[in-house]
Amino acid sequence: MLTKRIIPCLDVKDGKTVKGVNFENLRDAGDPVELGQLYAEQGADELVFLDITATLEKRKTLVELVRRVAQNVNIPFTVGGGIASIEDVSALLNAGAEKVSINSSAVKDPGLIDRLALEFGSQCVVVAIDTKLYENQSRVHTHGGKKPTEIDTFLWAKEAENRGAGEILLTSMDHDGTKAGFADELTAKLSSSLSIPVIASGGAGTMEHFVNIFTNGKADAALAASIFHFKEISVPELKQYLKDHKINVRI
């Protein structure tokens, strides 16, 4: 059985780690490099760094930050935000990133997924999907969750897989920052319809929520932010709890 992954997420704005609720009301959570280093030492499986305003402000993700992270962190990490070309990805991978996460740029130009998969391999292409429920339909949002689209989440995830995405990072905007639990049902439905790994994001508040997303939600990995940043739960105690509940994790 494949091990389930625990992935702390660092949302970065102006070089600082920030965290909000439902993508709003951001507050400072510390230095992303120091936090990344701490999580790596604690046994996190991977890290995700998202420059959350890169697309909105039409900026590129800070290559310099990636370089600093790579010098201080010894586990794989994914970088996202404002990535729209082969050149962008090449710069980030050369700076030390293991994978890239694309969202708005892929929705705007789905062929980008094909081009990146062809150039760098599917294993380094993560398609992030920010989704929100409207009248019982899960719809894709872009630009850091600011722009709703008419695109169905499940159809888009399938298309991303067919085009060469190696993983889907699914964030439920309805659950994000609420600490009320992951979107188990949504994630299970998506995981069941795809053959590539699904990373669940949005809503982690207790260790039990992680058990639920791995069992009921069928997620391959679970991503969380504030509970780690504000030291409500540590990676080692979470992993021990999961192991005690018969979830296969790397300790």
C-alpha positions as CSV (number, residue, x, y, z in Angstrom):
1,M,0.0,0.0,0.0
2,L,1.3,3.5,-0.9
3,T,2.1,5.7,2.1
4,K,-0.1,8.7,2.6
5,R,1.7,12.1,2.5
6,I,1.5,15.0,4.9
7,I,2.2,18.3,3.1
8,P,2.4,21.6,4.9
9,C,1.5,24.5,2.6
10,L,3.0,27.9,2.8
11,D,1.0,30.6,1.2
12,V,3.5,33.4,0.4
13,K,2.7,37.1,0.0
14,D,5.5,39.7,-0.2
15,G,8.0,37.1,1.0
16,K,6.0,36.3,4.2
17,T,3.9,33.2,5.0
18,V,0.2,34.2,5.4
19,K,-3.0,32.4,6.2
20,G,-6.7,33.4,5.9
21,V,-10.2,32.0,6.0
22,N,-12.0,31.2,2.8
23,F,-9.2,32.9,0.9
24,E,-9.8,36.2,2.8
25,N,-8.4,38.1,5.9
26,L,-4.8,37.1,5.6
27,R,-2.5,37.2,8.6
28,D,1.2,36.8,8.9
29,A,2.5,33.3,9.8
30,G,6.3,33.7,9.6
31,D,9.3,33.3,7.3
32,P,8.6,30.7,4.6
33,V,12.2,29.4,4.5
34,E,12.4,28.9,8.3
35,L,9.0,27.2,8.4
36,G,9.9,25.0,5.5
37,Q,13.1,24.0,7.3
38,L,11.2,23.2,10.5
39,Y,8.6,21.0,8.7
40,A,11.3,19.1,6.8
41,E,13.1,18.4,10.1
42,Q,9.8,17.3,11.7
43,G,9.2,14.7,9.0
44,A,6.8,16.3,6.5
45,D,6.8,14.4,3.3
46,E,6.7,17.4,0.9
47,L,6.1,21.1,1.0
48,V,4.0,23.4,-1.2
49,F,4.9,27.1,-1.6
50,L,2.2,29.2,-3.3
51,D,2.8,32.8,-4.2
52,I,-0.9,33.6,-3.7
53,T,-0.9,37.0,-5.3
54,A,1.4,36.2,-8.2
55,T,-1.3,35.7,-10.8
56,L,-3.5,38.4,-9.4
57,E,-0.7,41.0,-9.6
58,K,0.6,39.5,-12.8
59,R,4.0,38.8,-11.2
60,K,6.2,35.8,-11.5
61,T,6.8,33.5,-8.5
62,L,9.9,34.6,-6.7
63,V,12.7,32.5,-8.0
64,E,15.0,33.8,-5.3
65,L,12.7,32.4,-2.6
66,V,12.8,29.0,-4.3
67,R,16.6,29.1,-4.3
68,R,16.7,29.9,-0.6
69,V,14.2,27.1,0.2
70,A,16.2,24.6,-1.9
71,Q,19.4,25.5,0.0
72,N,17.7,24.9,3.4
73,V,15.2,22.2,2.8
74,N,16.0,18.5,2.1
75,I,12.5,17.2,1.0
76,P,10.7,17.7,-2.3
77,F,8.7,20.9,-2.7
78,T,6.2,22.3,-5.2
79,V,6.0,25.9,-6.2
80,G,3.0,27.7,-7.7
81,G,1.8,31.2,-8.5
82,G,2.0,33.1,-11.8
83,I,3.5,30.2,-13.8
84,A,2.5,30.4,-17.4
85,S,5.3,29.1,-19.6
86,I,8.0,26.5,-20.2
87,E,10.5,29.3,-19.3
88,D,8.9,29.9,-15.9
89,V,9.0,26.3,-15.0
90,S,12.6,25.9,-16.2
91,A,13.7,28.8,-14.0
92,L,11.9,27.3,-10.9
93,L,13.2,23.7,-11.4
94,N,16.7,25.1,-12.0
95,A,16.4,27.0,-8.7
96,G,15.6,23.8,-6.9
97,A,11.9,23.1,-7.0
98,E,10.8,19.5,-7.6
99,K,7.3,20.2,-9.0
100,V,5.3,23.2,-10.2
101,S,1.6,23.9,-9.5
102,I,-0.5,25.6,-12.2
103,N,-4.0,26.8,-11.9
104,S,-5.2,30.0,-13.7
105,S,-2.7,29.7,-16.5
106,A,-3.9,26.1,-17.2
107,V,-7.6,27.1,-17.2
108,K,-6.8,30.0,-19.6
109,D,-4.6,27.8,-21.9
110,P,-5.2,24.0,-21.2
111,G,-2.5,23.2,-23.8
112,L,0.0,24.4,-21.2
113,I,-0.4,21.2,-19.3
114,D,0.5,19.2,-22.4
115,R,3.5,21.3,-23.1
116,L,4.9,21.1,-19.6
117,A,4.3,17.4,-19.3
118,L,6.1,16.8,-22.6
119,E,9.0,19.1,-21.7
120,F,9.5,18.1,-18.0
121,G,7.5,14.9,-17.4
122,S,4.1,14.5,-15.8
123,Q,5.7,13.8,-12.4
124,C,6.5,17.5,-12.0
125,V,3.2,19.0,-13.2
126,V,0.6,19.5,-10.5
127,V,-2.7,21.1,-11.6
128,A,-4.3,23.0,-8.7
129,I,-8.0,23.3,-8.6
130,D,-9.7,25.8,-6.4
131,T,-13.3,24.8,-6.3
132,K,-16.5,26.2,-4.7
133,L,-20.1,24.8,-4.7
134,Y,-22.8,26.7,-6.6
135,E,-26.3,25.2,-6.9
136,N,-24.9,21.7,-6.3
137,Q,-22.2,22.1,-8.9
138,S,-18.5,22.3,-8.0
139,R,-17.0,25.1,-10.1
140,V,-13.4,26.0,-10.8
141,H,-12.1,29.4,-9.6
142,T,-9.0,31.2,-10.8
143,H,-6.8,34.1,-9.8
144,G,-6.3,33.0,-6.2
145,G,-10.0,32.1,-5.8
146,K,-11.1,35.6,-6.9
147,K,-12.6,34.7,-10.3
148,P,-15.4,32.1,-10.6
149,T,-15.8,30.2,-13.9
150,E,-18.5,28.0,-15.4
151,I,-16.1,25.0,-15.6
152,D,-17.1,21.8,-13.8
153,T,-14.4,20.7,-11.3
154,F,-14.7,17.0,-12.2
155,L,-14.6,17.5,-16.0
156,W,-11.6,19.8,-15.6
157,A,-9.7,17.4,-13.4
158,K,-10.2,14.6,-16.0
159,E,-9.1,16.8,-18.8
160,A,-6.0,17.8,-16.8
161,E,-5.2,14.2,-16.2
162,N,-5.7,13.4,-19.9
163,R,-3.4,16.2,-20.9
164,G,-0.6,14.9,-18.7
165,A,-1.0,16.3,-15.2
166,G,0.8,14.1,-12.6
167,E,-1.3,15.2,-9.6
168,I,-4.3,17.2,-8.7
169,L,-4.2,19.6,-5.8
170,L,-7.9,20.0,-4.9
171,T,-8.7,23.0,-2.6
172,S,-12.3,23.3,-1.3
173,M,-12.8,27.1,-0.9
174,D,-15.9,26.3,1.1
175,H,-13.7,24.5,3.7
176,D,-10.5,26.6,3.4
177,G,-9.3,27.9,6.8
178,T,-12.5,26.9,8.6
179,K,-10.9,24.0,10.5
180,A,-14.2,22.2,10.2
181,G,-12.8,19.2,8.2
182,F,-11.8,18.5,4.6
183,A,-14.3,18.1,1.8
184,D,-14.3,14.3,2.2
185,E,-17.2,13.5,-0.2
186,L,-15.9,15.9,-2.9
187,T,-12.4,14.4,-2.7
188,A,-13.6,10.8,-2.7
189,K,-15.7,11.5,-5.8
190,L,-12.7,13.1,-7.6
191,S,-10.2,10.4,-6.4
192,S,-12.5,7.7,-7.7
193,S,-12.7,9.2,-11.1
194,L,-9.0,9.7,-11.7
195,S,-6.0,7.4,-11.8
196,I,-3.5,10.1,-10.7
197,P,-3.0,11.1,-7.1
198,V,-5.2,13.7,-5.5
199,I,-3.9,16.0,-2.8
200,A,-6.7,17.3,-0.5
201,S,-6.6,20.9,0.8
202,G,-8.9,23.1,2.8
203,G,-10.4,22.6,6.2
204,A,-7.9,20.7,8.4
205,G,-8.6,21.4,12.1
206,T,-8.0,18.2,14.0
207,M,-6.0,15.0,13.6
208,E,-9.3,13.1,13.1
209,H,-9.9,15.2,10.0
210,F,-6.8,13.7,8.4
211,V,-7.9,10.1,9.2
212,N,-11.3,11.0,7.5
213,I,-9.7,12.4,4.4
214,F,-7.5,9.4,3.9
215,T,-10.2,6.8,4.6
216,N,-13.5,8.4,3.6
217,G,-12.0,10.9,1.2
218,K,-9.6,8.5,-0.5
219,A,-7.0,11.2,-0.8
220,D,-3.4,10.3,-1.5
221,A,-2.0,13.3,0.4
222,A,-3.4,15.9,2.7
223,L,-2.3,19.5,2.7
224,A,-2.7,21.9,5.6
225,A,-1.4,25.3,6.6
226,S,-2.6,27.2,9.7
227,I,-2.7,24.2,12.1
228,F,1.0,23.7,11.4
229,H,2.0,27.4,11.3
230,F,0.3,28.3,14.5
231,K,1.5,25.1,16.2
232,E,-1.9,23.6,16.9
233,I,-0.8,20.2,15.6
234,S,2.8,19.1,14.9
235,V,3.8,16.9,12.0
236,P,5.3,14.1,14.3
237,E,2.2,13.9,16.5
238,L,-0.1,13.8,13.5
239,K,1.9,11.0,11.9
240,Q,1.9,9.0,15.0
241,Y,-1.9,9.5,15.4
242,L,-2.4,8.3,11.8
243,K,-0.2,5.3,12.3
244,D,-2.2,4.4,15.4
245,H,-5.3,4.6,13.3
246,K,-3.9,2.2,10.7
247,I,-3.0,4.8,8.1
248,N,0.2,4.0,6.3
249,V,2.5,7.0,6.7
250,R,6.3,7.4,6.7
251,I,7.7,8.1,10.2
